[in-house]
Amino acid sequence: MAVPKRKQSSTRGAKRRTHWKASRPTLVKCPQCHEVKMPHRACPSCGYYDGKQVLEVAE
């Protein structure tokens, strides 16, 4: 079985993890009410998706 000859340094491990970054979620404007929402989802403020009312929103 293969076993490492020496301990890997913490710097080397940190170099490997440099690209583990959190990214901001993509947001788009709703064409109906112009509120910010996530793409490909019904708007939580007006309830429209693809130009049709799909959710009942209490105002």
N, C-alpha and C positions, 0 to 999 in steps of 0.2 A: 504494500500500500504506500502511496506517495505521501511523504510528510515534509513540510517546509523545513529547510535547514536553519533559517534564522527567522526571528520575529519580524513581521512587517512593521515599519515605522508608522507612527500616527500621521505624519506628513504625507506618506504615500497613500494612506487611506483617505485623507482629506482631499487629495488631488483627484481621486476617483469620484468623490461625491460633490465636486464643484458644480455639476450641472443639475443637481437635484433642487430645482427652484420651484416655488409655488407661483402659478400664473393667475392673473386676474381673470374672472369669468367674462366671457364675451357678452356685451349688452347691445341691444338695438332699440330704436324708437318704435313704438306702436304706431301704425299708420292711422288708427282711429283717434286715439286720445293723446298721442305723442308722449306717453309716459315711457320710461326706460323698462325694458323687459328682457328676458333671456330669449334667444332665437328658437324658433320651432316649438313654441309653447304658447298657450292661450294667455292673453294679457290679464294679469290679476286685478287690474283696476277697472277695466271696462268689460272683460269677458269675451272679447272678439278674437277669432283666429281665422286667418285666410279670408277676411272680409265677411265672416258669418258669426252671429252670436252663438257661442257654444257653452258659456257659463252664465248662470244667473248671479249677478253681483248685487248685494244689498248696499244701497247708497245711504 
